[in-house]
């Protein structure tokens, strides 16, 4: 909402239906001259022009989520990352076991022990049909290890992201439920609360945000979103 919009205009917007789902307490606040003019209530249908100008569907949702840092809410797919990590971990376990067995076989045999002492000789040795070389096994191990490490670090980074504040989460829910920009299945991600993260960086004033949110709940006021 533009900063120039006065409390009286806010009240008129409610009457005209441009701001929906407003509680009696919010109506009282809107009529107050002390209301901050840079505030947008959850449930408003007034969006920036870049949102309104976007085609309905995913482009519209993307423009909305990108319009404010607080709306950048996404799933981290924690279970999927864990499942993939377990699979790659077990692949590495098998390859590691194969390499240890190969090394032990050559180490226990005096005639083949030289292949553990020289990579050149090991690569040049003649192997029985169907048996892979140590270098082939190491190449596979390297590829799988790098994939595993990359996924492991990615999972760690996602896990370290902050959870969205309740008021920010509710803002996105209200947008999707009130505007119906996507089919139901496509909007289901927003209800996976325990798996959601925000791209909004942590702020030194986060404790103040949490305090205000608690006070709003105590006063039975709906959350508000302050423009930045």
DRENMAR-334048 format. One record per residue (C-alpha): residue number from 1; x, y, z; residue in three letters. Coordinates in steps of 0.25 Angstrom, whole numbers, plus 5000, padded with zeros to 4 digits. Layout:
<num = NUM; xx = X; yy = Y; zz = Z; residu = ALA>;
...
end
This chain:
<num = 1; xx = 5000; yy = 5000; zz = 5000; residu = UNK>;
<num = 2; xx = 5006; yy = 5014; zz = 4996; residu = UNK>;
<num = 3; xx = 5011; yy = 5021; zz = 5008; residu = UNK>;
<num = 4; xx = 5002; yy = 5033; zz = 5005; residu = UNK>;
<num = 5; xx = 4990; yy = 5025; zz = 5007; residu = UNK>;
<num = 6; xx = 4983; yy = 5031; zz = 5020; residu = UNK>;
<num = 7; xx = 4976; yy = 5023; zz = 5031; residu = UNK>;
<num = 8; xx = 4962; yy = 5028; zz = 5025; residu = UNK>;
<num = 9; xx = 4966; yy = 5023; zz = 5011; residu = UNK>;
<num = 10; xx = 4969; yy = 5009; zz = 5018; residu = UNK>;
<num = 11; xx = 4955; yy = 5009; zz = 5024; residu = UNK>;
<num = 12; xx = 4949; yy = 5012; zz = 5010; residu = UNK>;
<num = 13; xx = 4957; yy = 5001; zz = 5004; residu = UNK>;
<num = 14; xx = 4951; yy = 4991; zz = 5014; residu = UNK>;
<num = 15; xx = 4937; yy = 4996; zz = 5010; residu = UNK>;
<num = 16; xx = 4940; yy = 4995; zz = 4995; residu = UNK>;
<num = 17; xx = 4945; yy = 4981; zz = 4997; residu = UNK>;
<num = 18; xx = 4959; yy = 4984; zz = 4993; residu = UNK>;
<num = 19; xx = 4964; yy = 4979; zz = 5007; residu = UNK>;
<num = 20; xx = 4958; yy = 4967; zz = 5012; residu = UNK>;
<num = 21; xx = 4957; yy = 4958; zz = 5024; residu = UNK>;
<num = 22; xx = 4959; yy = 4970; zz = 5034; residu = UNK>;
<num = 23; xx = 4955; yy = 4968; zz = 5048; residu = UNK>;
<num = 24; xx = 4947; yy = 4979; zz = 5056; residu = UNK>;
<num = 25; xx = 4960; yy = 4982; zz = 5064; residu = UNK>;
<num = 26; xx = 4967; yy = 4985; zz = 5050; residu = UNK>;
<num = 27; xx = 4956; yy = 4994; zz = 5046; residu = UNK>;
<num = 28; xx = 4958; yy = 5002; zz = 5059; residu = UNK>;
<num = 29; xx = 4973; yy = 5003; zz = 5056; residu = UNK>;
<num = 30; xx = 4970; yy = 5007; zz = 5042; residu = UNK>;
<num = 31; xx = 4962; yy = 5019; zz = 5047; residu = UNK>;
<num = 32; xx = 4973; yy = 5023; zz = 5057; residu = UNK>;
<num = 33; xx = 4981; yy = 5035; zz = 5053; residu = UNK>;
<num = 34; xx = 4993; yy = 5028; zz = 5059; residu = UNK>;
<num = 35; xx = 4993; yy = 5016; zz = 5049; residu = UNK>;
<num = 36; xx = 5006; yy = 5015; zz = 5042; residu = UNK>;
<num = 37; xx = 5004; yy = 5018; zz = 5027; residu = UNK>;
<num = 38; xx = 5014; yy = 5009; zz = 5023; residu = UNK>;
<num = 39; xx = 5006; yy = 4997; zz = 5027; residu = UNK>;
<num = 40; xx = 4999; yy = 4986; zz = 5019; residu = UNK>;
<num = 41; xx = 4989; yy = 4977; zz = 5026; residu = UNK>;
<num = 42; xx = 4990; yy = 4962; zz = 5023; residu = UNK>;
<num = 43; xx = 4979; yy = 4958; zz = 5013; residu = UNK>;
<num = 44; xx = 4980; yy = 4971; zz = 5005; residu = UNK>;
<num = 45; xx = 4978; yy = 4970; zz = 4990; residu = UNK>;
<num = 46; xx = 4986; yy = 4982; zz = 4986; residu = UNK>;
<num = 47; xx = 4999; yy = 4977; zz = 4981; residu = UNK>;
<num = 48; xx = 5011; yy = 4984; zz = 4974; residu = UNK>;
<num = 49; xx = 5009; yy = 4987; zz = 4959; residu = UNK>;
<num = 50; xx = 5019; yy = 4976; zz = 4956; residu = UNK>;
<num = 51; xx = 5010; yy = 4966; zz = 4962; residu = UNK>;
<num = 52; xx = 4997; yy = 4971; zz = 4956; residu = UNK>;
<num = 53; xx = 5004; yy = 4971; zz = 4942; residu = UNK>;
<num = 54; xx = 5009; yy = 4957; zz = 4943; residu = UNK>;
<num = 55; xx = 5001; yy = 4946; zz = 4936; residu = UNK>;
<num = 56; xx = 4992; yy = 4937; zz = 4945; residu = UNK>;
<num = 57; xx = 4998; yy = 4925; zz = 4950; residu = UNK>;
<num = 58; xx = 5013; yy = 4922; zz = 4954; residu = UNK>;
<num = 59; xx = 5018; yy = 4935; zz = 4948; residu = UNK>;
<num = 60; xx = 5008; yy = 4943; zz = 4957; residu = UNK>;
<num = 61; xx = 5012; yy = 4935; zz = 4969; residu = UNK>;
<num = 62; xx = 5027; yy = 4937; zz = 4966; residu = UNK>;
<num = 63; xx = 5025; yy = 4952; zz = 4965; residu = UNK>;
<num = 64; xx = 5017; yy = 4952; zz = 4978; residu = UNK>;
<num = 65; xx = 5028; yy = 4944; zz = 4986; residu = UNK>;
<num = 66; xx = 5039; yy = 4952; zz = 4980; residu = UNK>;
<num = 67; xx = 5032; yy = 4965; zz = 4984; residu = UNK>;
<num = 68; xx = 5036; yy = 4965; zz = 4998; residu = UNK>;
<num = 69; xx = 5047; yy = 4958; zz = 5006; residu = UNK>;
<num = 70; xx = 5037; yy = 4953; zz = 5016; residu = UNK>;
<num = 71; xx = 5029; yy = 4945; zz = 5005; residu = UNK>;
<num = 72; xx = 5041; yy = 4937; zz = 5000; residu = UNK>;
<num = 73; xx = 5036; yy = 4924; zz = 5006; residu = UNK>;
<num = 74; xx = 5040; yy = 4910; zz = 5001; residu = UNK>;
<num = 75; xx = 5041; yy = 4896; zz = 5004; residu = UNK>;
<num = 76; xx = 5055; yy = 4890; zz = 5007; residu = UNK>;
<num = 77; xx = 5050; yy = 4876; zz = 5005; residu = UNK>;
<num = 78; xx = 5058; yy = 4871; zz = 5017; residu = UNK>;
<num = 79; xx = 5052; yy = 4856; zz = 5016; residu = UNK>;
<num = 80; xx = 5056; yy = 4856; zz = 5001; residu = UNK>;
<num = 81; xx = 5070; yy = 4861; zz = 5004; residu = UNK>;
<num = 82; xx = 5072; yy = 4850; zz = 5015; residu = UNK>;
<num = 83; xx = 5067; yy = 4839; zz = 5006; residu = UNK>;
<num = 84; xx = 5076; yy = 4843; zz = 4995; residu = UNK>;
<num = 85; xx = 5088; yy = 4844; zz = 5005; residu = UNK>;
<num = 86; xx = 5085; yy = 4830; zz = 5011; residu = UNK>;
<num = 87; xx = 5085; yy = 4824; zz = 4997; residu = UNK>;
<num = 88; xx = 5098; yy = 4831; zz = 4993; residu = UNK>;
<num = 89; xx = 5104; yy = 4827; zz = 5006; residu = UNK>;
<num = 90; xx = 5101; yy = 4812; zz = 5004; residu = UNK>;
<num = 91; xx = 5106; yy = 4813; zz = 4990; residu = UNK>;
<num = 92; xx = 5119; yy = 4818; zz = 4995; residu = UNK>;
<num = 93; xx = 5119; yy = 4807; zz = 5006; residu = UNK>;
<num = 94; xx = 5119; yy = 4796; zz = 4995; residu = UNK>;
<num = 95; xx = 5130; yy = 4803; zz = 4987; residu = UNK>;
<num = 96; xx = 5139; yy = 4805; zz = 4999; residu = UNK>;
<num = 97; xx = 5137; yy = 4790; zz = 5002; residu = UNK>;
<num = 98; xx = 5141; yy = 4787; zz = 4988; residu = UNK>;
<num = 99; xx = 5153; yy = 4795; zz = 4988; residu = UNK>;
<num = 100; xx = 5158; yy = 4790; zz = 5002; residu = UNK>;
<num = 101; xx = 5156; yy = 4775; zz = 4997; residu = UNK>;
<num = 102; xx = 5164; yy = 4778; zz = 4984; residu = UNK>;
<num = 103; xx = 5175; yy = 4785; zz = 4992; residu = UNK>;
<num = 104; xx = 5175; yy = 4773; zz = 5002; residu = UNK>;
<num = 105; xx = 5176; yy = 4763; zz = 4990; residu = UNK>;
<num = 106; xx = 5188; yy = 4769; zz = 4984; residu = UNK>;
<num = 107; xx = 5194; yy = 4772; zz = 4998; residu = UNK>;
<num = 108; xx = 5193; yy = 4757; zz = 5002; residu = UNK>;
<num = 109; xx = 5200; yy = 4752; zz = 4989; residu = UNK>;
<num = 110; xx = 5215; yy = 4754; zz = 4987; residu = UNK>;
<num = 111; xx = 5214; yy = 4754; zz = 4972; residu = UNK>;
<num = 112; xx = 5203; yy = 4765; zz = 4972; residu = UNK>;
<num = 113; xx = 5208; yy = 4774; zz = 4983; residu = UNK>;
<num = 114; xx = 5216; yy = 4782; zz = 4973; residu = UNK>;
<num = 115; xx = 5202; yy = 4788; zz = 4968; residu = UNK>;
<num = 116; xx = 5200; yy = 4795; zz = 4981; residu = UNK>;
<num = 117; xx = 5214; yy = 4801; zz = 4980; residu = UNK>;
<num = 118; xx = 5213; yy = 4807; zz = 4966; residu = UNK>;
<num = 119; xx = 5201; yy = 4813; zz = 4960; residu = UNK>;
<num = 120; xx = 5207; yy = 4812; zz = 4946; residu = UNK>;
<num = 121; xx = 5209; yy = 4797; zz = 4948; residu = UNK>;
<num = 122; xx = 5195; yy = 4796; zz = 4953; residu = UNK>;
<num = 123; xx = 5189; yy = 4803; zz = 4941; residu = UNK>;
<num = 124; xx = 5197; yy = 4795; zz = 4931; residu = UNK>;
<num = 125; xx = 5194; yy = 4781; zz = 4937; residu = UNK>;
<num = 126; xx = 5186; yy = 4771; zz = 4930; residu = UNK>;
<num = 127; xx = 5173; yy = 4767; zz = 4937; residu = UNK>;
<num = 128; xx = 5163; yy = 4755; zz = 4935; residu = UNK>;
<num = 129; xx = 5151; yy = 4758; zz = 4926; residu = UNK>;
<num = 130; xx = 5140; yy = 4764; zz = 4935; residu = UNK>;
<num = 131; xx = 5149; yy = 4770; zz = 4946; residu = UNK>;
<num = 132; xx = 5150; yy = 4785; zz = 4947; residu = UNK>;
<num = 133; xx = 5163; yy = 4792; zz = 4949; residu = UNK>;
<num = 134; xx = 5166; yy = 4799; zz = 4962; residu = UNK>;
<num = 135; xx = 5167; yy = 4812; zz = 4954; residu = UNK>;
<num = 136; xx = 5152; yy = 4810; zz = 4949; residu = UNK>;
<num = 137; xx = 5148; yy = 4807; zz = 4963; residu = UNK>;
<num = 138; xx = 5155; yy = 4819; zz = 4968; residu = UNK>;
<num = 139; xx = 5149; yy = 4828; zz = 4957; residu = UNK>;
<num = 140; xx = 5135; yy = 4823; zz = 4961; residu = UNK>;
<num = 141; xx = 5138; yy = 4825; zz = 4976; residu = UNK>;
<num = 142; xx = 5142; yy = 4840; zz = 4973; residu = UNK>;
<num = 143; xx = 5130; yy = 4843; zz = 4965; residu = UNK>;
<num = 144; xx = 5120; yy = 4837; zz = 4976; residu = UNK>;
<num = 145; xx = 5128; yy = 4843; zz = 4987; residu = UNK>;
<num = 146; xx = 5127; yy = 4857; zz = 4981; residu = UNK>;
<num = 147; xx = 5113; yy = 4856; zz = 4979; residu = UNK>;
<num = 148; xx = 5111; yy = 4851; zz = 4993; residu = UNK>;
<num = 149; xx = 5119; yy = 4863; zz = 4999; residu = UNK>;
<num = 150; xx = 5112; yy = 4873; zz = 4990; residu = UNK>;
<num = 151; xx = 5098; yy = 4868; zz = 4994; residu = UNK>;
<num = 152; xx = 5102; yy = 4867; zz = 5009; residu = UNK>;
<num = 153; xx = 5107; yy = 4881; zz = 5009; residu = UNK>;
<num = 154; xx = 5095; yy = 4886; zz = 5002; residu = UNK>;
<num = 155; xx = 5086; yy = 4879; zz = 5012; residu = UNK>;
<num = 156; xx = 5094; yy = 4886; zz = 5023; residu = UNK>;
<num = 157; xx = 5092; yy = 4899; zz = 5017; residu = UNK>;
<num = 158; xx = 5077; yy = 4897; zz = 5016; residu = UNK>;
<num = 159; xx = 5076; yy = 4892; zz = 5030; residu = UNK>;
<num = 160; xx = 5083; yy = 4905; zz = 5035; residu = UNK>;
<num = 161; xx = 5072; yy = 4914; zz = 5028; residu = UNK>;
<num = 162; xx = 5062; yy = 4921; zz = 5037; residu = UNK>;
<num = 163; xx = 5048; yy = 4916; zz = 5038; residu = UNK>;
<num = 164; xx = 5038; yy = 4927; zz = 5033; residu = UNK>;
<num = 165; xx = 5031; yy = 4935; zz = 5044; residu = UNK>;
<num = 166; xx = 5017; yy = 4932; zz = 5046; residu = UNK>;
<num = 167; xx = 5012; yy = 4945; zz = 5041; residu = UNK>;
<num = 168; xx = 5020; yy = 4943; zz = 5028; residu = UNK>;
<num = 169; xx = 5015; yy = 4929; zz = 5026; residu = UNK>;
<num = 170; xx = 5001; yy = 4933; zz = 5028; residu = UNK>;
<num = 171; xx = 5002; yy = 4945; zz = 5018; residu = UNK>;
<num = 172; xx = 5006; yy = 4935; zz = 5007; residu = UNK>;
<num = 173; xx = 4995; yy = 4925; zz = 5011; residu = UNK>;
<num = 174; xx = 4985; yy = 4937; zz = 5010; residu = UNK>;
<num = 175; xx = 4990; yy = 4941; zz = 4997; residu = UNK>;
<num = 176; xx = 4989; yy = 4927; zz = 4991; residu = UNK>;
<num = 177; xx = 4975; yy = 4924; zz = 4997; residu = UNK>;
<num = 178; xx = 4969; yy = 4937; zz = 4994; residu = UNK>;
<num = 179; xx = 4974; yy = 4939; zz = 4980; residu = UNK>;
<num = 180; xx = 4974; yy = 4924; zz = 4975; residu = UNK>;
<num = 181; xx = 4986; yy = 4926; zz = 4965; residu = UNK>;
<num = 182; xx = 4989; yy = 4911; zz = 4965; residu = UNK>;
<num = 183; xx = 4982; yy = 4898; zz = 4965; residu = UNK>;
<num = 184; xx = 4981; yy = 4892; zz = 4979; residu = UNK>;
<num = 185; xx = 4992; yy = 4882; zz = 4978; residu = UNK>;
<num = 186; xx = 5002; yy = 4893; zz = 4973; residu = UNK>;
<num = 187; xx = 4999; yy = 4901; zz = 4986; residu = UNK>;
<num = 188; xx = 5000; yy = 4890; zz = 4996; residu = UNK>;
<num = 189; xx = 5015; yy = 4893; zz = 4999; residu = UNK>;
<num = 190; xx = 5011; yy = 4905; zz = 5007; residu = UNK>;
<num = 191; xx = 5004; yy = 4895; zz = 5017; residu = UNK>;
<num = 192; xx = 5017; yy = 4887; zz = 5020; residu = UNK>;
<num = 193; xx = 5020; yy = 4897; zz = 5031; residu = UNK>;
<num = 194; xx = 5031; yy = 4888; zz = 5038; residu = UNK>;
<num = 195; xx = 5039; yy = 4887; zz = 5024; residu = UNK>;
<num = 196; xx = 5038; yy = 4902; zz = 5020; residu = UNK>;
<num = 197; xx = 5049; yy = 4912; zz = 5021; residu = UNK>;
<num = 198; xx = 5051; yy = 4926; zz = 5018; residu = UNK>;
<num = 199; xx = 5061; yy = 4933; zz = 5009; residu = UNK>;
<num = 200; xx = 5060; yy = 4945; zz = 5017; residu = UNK>;
<num = 201; xx = 5073; yy = 4947; zz = 5024; residu = UNK>;
<num = 202; xx = 5073; yy = 4948; zz = 5039; residu = UNK>;
<num = 203; xx = 5073; yy = 4962; zz = 5045; residu = UNK>;
<num = 204; xx = 5077; yy = 4968; zz = 5058; residu = UNK>;
<num = 205; xx = 5063; yy = 4972; zz = 5061; residu = UNK>;
<num = 206; xx = 5057; yy = 4958; zz = 5059; residu = UNK>;
<num = 207; xx = 5055; yy = 4958; zz = 5075; residu = UNK>;
<num = 208; xx = 5046; yy = 4970; zz = 5073; residu = UNK>;
<num = 209; xx = 5039; yy = 4964; zz = 5062; residu = UNK>;
<num = 210; xx = 5036; yy = 4952; zz = 5071; residu = UNK>;
<num = 211; xx = 5031; yy = 4961; zz = 5082; residu = UNK>;
<num = 212; xx = 5022; yy = 4969; zz = 5073; residu = UNK>;
<num = 213; xx = 5016; yy = 4956; zz = 5068; residu = UNK>;
<num = 214; xx = 5014; yy = 4951; zz = 5082; residu = UNK>;
<num = 215; xx = 5007; yy = 4964; zz = 5086; residu = UNK>;
<num = 216; xx = 4998; yy = 4963; zz = 5074; residu = UNK>;
<num = 217; xx = 4993; yy = 4949; zz = 5078; residu = UNK>;
<num = 218; xx = 4991; yy = 4954; zz = 5092; residu = UNK>;
<num = 219; xx = 4983; yy = 4966; zz = 5087; residu = UNK>;
<num = 220; xx = 4975; yy = 4957; zz = 5077; residu = UNK>;
<num = 221; xx = 4980; yy = 4965; zz = 5066; residu = UNK>;
<num = 222; xx = 4983; yy = 4960; zz = 5052; residu = UNK>;
<num = 223; xx = 4997; yy = 4960; zz = 5047; residu = UNK>;
<num = 224; xx = 5002; yy = 4972; zz = 5039; residu = UNK>;
<num = 225; xx = 5013; yy = 4973; zz = 5029; residu = UNK>;
<num = 226; xx = 5022; yy = 4986; zz = 5030; residu = UNK>;
<num = 227; xx = 5027; yy = 4991; zz = 5017; residu = UNK>;
<num = 228; xx = 5042; yy = 4992; zz = 5016; residu = UNK>;
end
